[in-house]
Amino acid sequence: MKKVCVVAALSALMVSGGAVAPFAQEASVLVKTELPQQGEMPDLVTAFGTLGPAVDGGMTLSVQHEGRVLELSVMAGQQVHKGDKLVTFGASAAVASSYEQALNALKLARSQKLHADQLLSQQLATRDQVAQADKAVLDAQTALDALQKQGAAQPVEVLTAPFDGVVTTRSTDIGALIASTGGPTDVALFTVADQRRLRVYVRVPQNYSALVAKGMAAELTVPEYAGQTFKAVVVGGANAVGAQSGAELVELQLDNADGKIKSGDYAQVTFHLTSAANTTRIPATASKPAPPSLSA
């Protein structure tokens, strides 16, 4: 009886035009496998620094004794040639007086030395007295030499440009009194820079330092020439990694014959490096961004 009912039901379904839904087919994707490869890989490393004159391309000028500025011949930013007059400087009365006193002291010491030698020849002086007279002459000569080295022998001194370049700073005016001590703390009157060749120091991260070598070219850019690149060349490095920075200090130089780039410019340096030949390379198509729910 049950078999008859089932057969009857199927027959009725077929007669009524009903159809049984087919099974859903699963989607298929073509997958290509590829093994990781060993090889070189290009990389860009960017560093920043401040440009300055190359070695022996910059000099600060000052006077070694007190005096007053009598004449100024140049302004900041002016081009100068070697030997051009920069400033005329007059020694103070105190400096002239000190020099005159040193001259007189040397004359007196020499006279006393001659007298001591004469007394010794007559057995009227001891050798110790002669030695003291010799020392007095030496001390007087040393004091005079020091004043001459500071320019005290010249009542009027003229400072000239040491080489072709640009006056980048001027820190004095006509009539200014210069209270110089002849030491390293004296204020510089002028700074002259030869900007035909510039250098820049940048820090290269430790993991790239072995890839940067002497003679390697790099691209240099400065803000005032957006979109333009200049060629710089590595001339040396510190061969040491800074404990605080974790990077090696590297020096680059560039030709600037036209003076387009200025000393003191802030610069960006880009190295085009190539990683070691044993770097593992994985195709970009093998990676896929994680869904937001997983990357959060």
Rosetta blueprint (number, residue, H / E / L):
1 M L
2 K H
3 K H
4 V H
5 C H
6 V H
7 V H
8 A H
9 A H
10 L H
11 S H
12 A H
13 L H
14 M H
15 V H
16 S L
17 G L
18 G L
19 A L
20 V L
21 A L
22 P L
23 F L
24 A L
25 Q L
26 E L
27 A L
28 S L
29 V L
30 L L
31 V L
32 K L
33 T L
34 E L
35 L L
36 P L
37 Q E
38 Q E
39 G E
40 E L
41 M L
42 P E
43 D E
44 L E
45 V E
46 T E
47 A E
48 F E
49 G E
50 T E
51 L E
52 G E
53 P E
54 A L
55 V L
56 D L
57 G L
58 G E
59 M E
60 T E
61 L E
62 S L
63 V L
64 Q L
65 H L
66 E L
67 G E
68 R E
69 V E
70 L E
71 E E
72 L E
73 S L
74 V L
75 M L
76 A L
77 G L
78 Q L
79 Q E
80 V E
81 H L
82 K L
83 G L
84 D L
85 K E
86 L E
87 V E
88 T E
89 F E
90 G E
91 A E
92 S L
93 A H
94 A H
95 V H
96 A H
97 S H
98 S H
99 Y H
100 E H
101 Q H
102 A H
103 L H
104 N H
105 A H
106 L H
107 K H
108 L H
109 A H
110 R H
111 S H
112 Q H
113 K H
114 L H
115 H H
116 A H
117 D H
118 Q H
119 L H
120 L H
121 S H
122 Q L
123 Q L
124 L L
125 A L
126 T L
127 R H
128 D H
129 Q H
130 V H
131 A H
132 Q H
133 A H
134 D H
135 K H
136 A H
137 V H
138 L H
139 D H
140 A H
141 Q H
142 T H
143 A H
144 L H
145 D H
146 A H
147 L H
148 Q H
149 K H
150 Q L
151 G L
152 A L
153 A L
154 Q L
155 P L
156 V E
157 E E
158 V E
159 L E
160 T E
161 A L
162 P L
163 F L
164 D L
165 G E
166 V E
167 V E
168 T E
169 T E
170 R E
171 S L
172 T L
173 D L
174 I L
175 G L
176 A L
177 L E
178 I E
179 A L
180 S L
181 T L
182 G L
183 G L
184 P L
185 T L
186 D L
187 V L
188 A L
189 L L
190 F E
191 T E
192 V E
193 A E
194 D L
195 Q L
196 R L
197 R E
198 L E
199 R E
200 V E
201 Y E
202 V E
203 R E
204 V E
205 P E
206 Q H
207 N H
208 Y H
209 S H
210 A L
211 L L
212 V L
213 A L
214 K L
215 G L
216 M L
217 A E
218 A E
219 E E
220 L E
221 T E
222 V L
223 P H
224 E H
225 Y H
226 A L
227 G L
228 Q L
229 T L
230 F E
231 K E
232 A E
233 V E
234 V E
235 V E
236 G E
237 G E
238 A E
239 N E
240 A E
241 V E
242 G L
243 A L
244 Q L
245 S L
246 G L
247 A E
248 E E
249 L E
250 V E
251 E E
252 L E
253 Q E
254 L E
255 D E
256 N L
257 A L
258 D L
259 G L
260 K L
261 I L
262 K L
263 S L
264 G L
265 D L
266 Y E
267 A E
268 Q E
269 V E
270 T E
271 F E
272 H E
273 L E
274 T E
275 S L
276 A L
277 A L
278 N L
279 T E
280 T E
281 R E
282 I L
283 P L
284 A H
285 T H
286 A H
287 S L
288 K L
289 P L
290 A L
291 P L
292 P H
293 S H
294 L H
295 S H
296 A L
